């Protein structure tokens, strides 16, 4: 019999594996990156849907603004400041450059690159949760399913024909909200999904993305959603497998749990360690990955200690 852990443990473990994959996917290019991109970002949306509980729109917006948008703005400003200082030291800062860079901070999404390249995720995640909550509070389940189908259709139309670049990657919400919705409707029976079927779909998806990357690759930031419906199903299949593994005792490790509980801060900081520190003097991707992972964990640990001290004195 499988040894299932408390929800907080398996959630942290699955997020730990996912954020580990995020760092690896950004550093290792080629086949490894293509495979990881199939699931690493879709997973967070699926897991959020799986754990989602509808509440008042105002309450959800207020709570998530505190935990998602405020940190987003803080890190955005921090790295913008670092960028401006770097350009000033290199004598490349002009008024035109300054205001162009400032505009990119405001627009977000695909306009954010380098150490901020992953920042698109936070506003899209926030908007997807708000959209899902609004639907569940205001429409019947059948109406929600119809809306989700329309959203997914529009997402594929945009991906195939347009790839419209809007502020904060708003169009990506058309694809990520359906992933979140599938997680929500599967919460009652996810443990009963056949593991052999999941493995078969996952392996097939991995084979096809390596064999035909132009057809099956996924990159949510740039509205690349792979082969319509099939890649969507593969992303969900791998996500479910990850969750099922996390619910067993195989990965019952305090370091993975810490990694999962710190996934948000690691999401924000890891590209800074990668680009601005370790890539400057390390040539091996393996060493860059290990150093980035270690530095991100250490940073998150000290941020946790700082938060605990702040609460103790408040």
PyMOL commands that set and color helices and strands:
alter all, ss='L'
color gray80, all
select helices_A, chain A and resi 7-27+31-37+40-51+57-89+95-107+109-111+114-116+120-138+141-162+167-185+190-192+195-211+213-216+220-222+230-246+254-261+263-280+285-313
alter helices_A, ss='H'
color red, helices_A
select strands_A, chain A and resi 218-219+224-225
alter strands_A, ss='S'
color yellow, strands_A
deselect
rebuild
show_as cartoon
